[in-house]
Amino acid sequence: MKNTKLKTLTHSLTSVLSLSAITLVSHSFASQSIASQSIESTKLKPVWEVSGFKMPESVVYDSQRQQYYVANINDNPMSADGNGSIGLIKQEGKSSVIEWVKGLSSPKGLEIKGNKLYVADVHELVVINLDDANIIARYPAPKAKVLNGIAISDSGQVFVSDWAGNALYQLQDGELVNWLESAKLESPNGLFVNQDYLYIAAWGANIQADFTTLTSGNLKRVAINKGAQVPQTSKVESLGDKASWQNLDGLHAYQESNWLTTDFLKGQLLNMNSQGDIETIYKLEPGSADFYYREDKDLVIVPYFMSNKVVAYKLDK
């Protein structure tokens, strides 16, 4: 099953990026390194697990309703094929609905604001009313290649990353506009707003057909102006010295100044300091995607893209 998924991913990525096909080998998810990793890995203890999802890429927690939403890509992650969905997990893993909301294509990043669930779905931002599970809005971005991560500021600014297009989009006056485009973004994936900055988990530059990259990913940030439109003078800042090779996916603030982020290819949860340097490595499985961190219970909820499951782990500080 995993080999079949890898071939599908390779074909779809080759099409999106106009790459020549690269032969997939058994070590496609093996770790790459530009320096020896000196930090000892720690294994997380699972608390609950729900299987049966369809290539889950992202999960988010709804504290008001005390339930989780899961993005089911279901086949080609780059295709607007209409067979994607949003799943639901209740009672801390005891109850689930695999396809709670249908009518999406290849949904990825999820974020909640009020009674609305925002979904990054290939070439559009989809909004779902959480009170009745109906899709209430679609904001197209036809020039985007693969919309991926989402972050919403306290003031309501909605940001969406274009992973394969090296761009950040923003919802402005009912339109999803290209807010910032730069090669310095290096394949932006997970997003998180913290005070006056939009933080970015970069996958790495020059994505190849097997999802590896020619440069390591790292944390980045962009200053955001609460009342602004396009940031004409904004600079993309890089954090961390890329002392270890990583392809970053999900991103969440942790404790006072640290960050949690996943390395999708290696299958790791990384605890990074404010400078973007790794302090702790937690072992996961390859395909660990856009997770959610529950600060109230110290739980990390991880969607496993390759094995069709969502697992909650207790984070040992």
C-alpha positions in Angstrom: 0.0 0.0 0.0 2.8 2.5 0.9 4.7 1.8 -2.3 1.5 2.4 -4.3 1.0 5.7 -2.5 4.6 6.7 -3.2 4.2 6.1 -6.9 1.0 8.2 -6.9 2.7 11.0 -5.1 5.7 10.9 -7.4 3.5 11.1 -10.5 1.4 13.9 -9.2 4.3 16.0 -8.0 6.1 15.5 -11.3 3.0 16.8 -13.0 2.7 19.9 -10.8 6.3 20.9 -10.8 7.1 19.8 -14.4 9.9 17.6 -13.2 11.4 14.6 -14.9 10.4 11.4 -13.0 12.8 10.1 -10.4 12.8 6.4 -9.7 11.4 5.7 -6.3 13.6 3.3 -4.2 12.9 1.6 -0.9 14.8 4.3 1.0 12.7 7.3 -0.3 11.8 8.2 3.3 15.3 7.5 4.7 16.9 10.5 6.4 19.3 12.7 4.7 22.1 14.5 6.6 24.5 17.3 6.1 25.9 16.9 9.6 25.8 14.1 12.2 22.8 14.3 14.5 24.1 14.6 18.1 20.7 14.8 19.8 19.4 11.5 21.2 15.9 10.5 19.9 13.1 10.0 22.5 10.1 7.8 21.8 6.7 9.2 22.6 4.0 7.2 24.4 0.7 6.8 22.4 -2.5 7.6 24.3 -5.1 6.8 21.7 -5.3 5.9 18.0 -8.0 6.0 15.3 -7.4 4.2 12.0 -9.3 4.0 8.8 -8.8 7.6 7.5 -7.9 8.3 3.9 -4.5 9.7 3.6 -4.9 12.1 6.6 -2.7 15.2 6.2 -3.9 17.5 8.9 -5.7 17.6 12.2 -7.1 20.4 14.4 -8.9 20.5 17.8 -12.2 22.2 18.4 -12.1 23.2 22.1 -15.7 24.4 22.1 -17.1 21.1 20.8 -14.3 19.0 22.2 -13.6 17.1 19.0 -11.0 16.9 16.3 -11.3 17.4 12.5 -9.1 15.4 10.1 -8.3 16.3 6.5 -8.6 13.2 4.2 -6.7 13.7 1.0 -7.8 10.3 -0.4 -5.5 9.6 -3.4 -3.8 12.3 -5.4 -2.7 15.2 -3.1 -2.3 17.6 -6.0 -5.5 17.0 -7.8 -8.9 18.8 -7.7 -10.7 15.5 -8.0 -13.6 16.0 -5.6 -13.0 12.9 -3.5 -11.5 14.5 -0.4 -13.3 14.9 2.9 -13.1 16.0 6.5 -13.2 13.4 9.2 -14.3 13.7 12.8 -12.9 12.3 16.1 -14.8 12.5 19.3 -14.4 11.4 23.0 -10.6 11.3 22.7 -10.5 8.6 20.1 -13.5 6.5 21.2 -15.8 7.7 18.4 -15.1 8.7 14.8 -16.7 9.6 11.5 -14.2 9.0 8.7 -16.1 11.2 6.1 -18.0 13.8 8.1 -18.0 16.5 5.3 -17.6 15.5 1.7 -17.3 17.7 -1.4 -13.6 18.6 -1.1 -10.7 17.6 -3.3 -7.3 17.1 -1.6 -7.7 19.0 1.8 -4.6 19.8 3.8 -4.2 22.5 6.4 -7.1 23.2 8.8 -7.8 26.1 11.2 -10.8 27.2 13.3 -12.1 30.7 13.8 -15.4 31.0 15.6 -17.9 28.5 14.2 -16.0 28.1 10.9 -13.5 25.6 9.8 -11.0 26.8 7.2 -9.5 24.3 4.8 -6.6 24.6 2.3 -7.8 22.6 -0.7 -5.4 22.5 -3.7 -6.5 25.7 -5.5 -9.0 27.1 -3.1 -9.7 28.0 0.5 -12.9 26.2 1.7 -15.0 27.3 4.7 -17.3 24.9 6.6 -20.0 25.9 9.1 -19.3 23.8 12.1 -22.9 24.2 13.4 -24.4 22.2 10.5 -21.3 20.7 8.6 -22.1 22.6 5.4 -19.7 24.2 3.1 -20.5 27.9 3.1 -17.7 29.5 1.0 -15.0 28.7 -1.5 -12.3 31.2 -2.3 -10.4 30.2 -5.5 -6.6 30.8 -6.1 -6.3 29.5 -9.6 -2.7 30.3 -10.0 -1.7 28.5 -6.8 0.1 25.1 -7.3 -0.7 23.3 -4.0 -2.3 25.2 -1.1 -1.2 23.6 2.1 -0.9 25.3 5.6 -3.3 27.7 7.3 -2.9 30.2 10.1 -5.3 32.8 11.4 -4.3 35.8 13.6 -6.2 37.0 16.6 -7.4 39.9 14.5 -8.8 37.5 11.9 -6.1 37.6 9.2 -6.2 34.3 7.2 -2.9 33.1 5.7 -2.5 30.1 3.4 0.8 28.7 2.1 1.4 27.5 -1.4 3.8 24.7 -0.9 4.8 24.1 -4.5 4.5 27.7 -5.5 6.8 29.4 -3.0 4.0 31.8 -2.0 1.8 32.9 0.8 -1.9 33.9 0.2 -4.1 36.0 2.3 -7.9 36.3 2.4 -8.7 40.0 1.7 -12.2 41.4 1.2 -13.6 38.1 0.1 -10.7 37.2 -2.2 -7.7 34.9 -1.8 -4.8 37.0 -3.0 -1.1 36.3 -3.5 0.3 38.1 -0.4 3.9 37.3 -0.8 5.9 35.3 -3.3 9.6 34.5 -2.8 12.1 31.7 -3.5 13.3 32.4 0.1 10.2 30.7 1.4 11.7 27.4 0.2 8.4 25.4 -0.1 6.4 26.9 2.7 4.3 24.3 4.6 2.9 24.6 8.1 2.1 28.1 9.4 1.6 29.7 12.8 0.9 33.3 13.8 2.6 34.5 16.9 2.2 38.2 17.8 3.5 40.3 14.9 5.0 37.5 12.9 3.9 34.7 10.6 6.1 31.7 11.3 6.7 29.2 8.5 7.8 25.5 8.5 9.8 25.3 5.2 10.1 21.9 3.5 13.3 22.9 1.6 14.1 24.3 -1.8 13.9 22.6 -5.1 11.5 19.7 -4.4 12.3 16.6 -6.4 9.8 14.0 -7.7 10.4 11.8 -4.7 9.7 14.7 -2.3 13.3 15.1 -1.2 14.9 18.5 -1.6 18.2 20.0 -2.7 18.4 22.1 0.5 17.3 21.5 4.0 14.1 23.1 5.4 14.1 25.3 8.4 11.9 27.8 10.3 11.2 31.1 8.8 9.2 34.2 9.7 7.6 37.2 8.0 6.5 40.3 9.8 2.8 41.0 9.4 1.1 44.4 9.5 -2.3 44.1 11.1 -3.9 46.6 8.8 -1.8 46.0 5.7 -2.4 44.4 2.3 0.6 43.2 0.3 3.9 43.5 2.4 6.0 45.3 -0.2 9.0 45.6 2.1 8.6 42.5 4.2 11.7 40.3 4.5 11.7 36.5 4.9 13.9 35.7 7.9 15.5 32.3 8.3 15.9 30.8 11.8 18.4 28.0 12.6 21.6 27.1 10.9 20.3 23.9 9.1 22.9 21.8 11.0 20.7 18.8 10.4 18.7 17.9 7.3 14.9 18.2 7.7 11.8 18.5 5.6 9.3 20.4 7.8 5.6 20.0 7.8 3.4 20.9 10.7 4.2 23.8 13.1 2.9 24.8 16.6 4.2 27.1 19.3 5.5 25.3 22.4 6.0 26.6 25.9 7.2 30.2 26.1 9.6 30.5 23.1 10.0 27.1 21.5 8.4 25.4 18.5 7.2 21.9 17.7 7.4 20.8 14.1 7.3 17.5 12.2 9.8 16.1 9.7 7.5 14.3 7.3 10.1 12.2 5.5 12.1 11.0 8.6 9.1 10.6 10.8 10.1 12.9 13.7 8.7 15.5 16.0 11.3 18.3 16.6 11.4 20.6 19.6 13.2 23.8 18.4 14.2 26.8 20.3 13.4 30.4 19.3 16.5 30.5 17.1 15.3 27.5 15.1 17.9 25.0 16.5 16.8 21.5 17.5 16.7 20.7 21.2 14.8 17.4 21.3 13.9 14.8 18.7 10.9 12.5 19.2 10.5 9.4 17.1 7.4 9.1 15.0 6.7 7.3 11.8 7.5 8.5 8.2 4.5 10.4 6.8 3.9 12.3 10.1 2.2 15.4 8.7 0.4 18.5 10.0 -0.1 17.8 13.7 -2.0 19.6 16.5 -0.6 20.4 19.9 -3.0 20.6 22.9 -1.4 22.7 25.5 -4.0 21.9 28.1 -3.2 18.2 28.1 0.3 18.2 26.6 -1.0 16.0 23.8 0.5 15.9 20.3 -2.1 14.6 17.8 -0.4 13.3 14.6 -2.0 12.4 11.3 -0.1 9.6 9.5 -0.4 10.3 5.8 1.0 6.9 4.8 -0.7 4.6 7.3 -4.2 6.1 7.4 -4.4 6.8 11.1 -4.3 9.5 13.7 -2.4 9.0 16.9 -2.4 11.1 20.1 0.9 11.1 22.1 1.6 12.4 25.6 4.5 14.8 25.4 7.1 14.1 28.0 8.7 17.4 29.0 
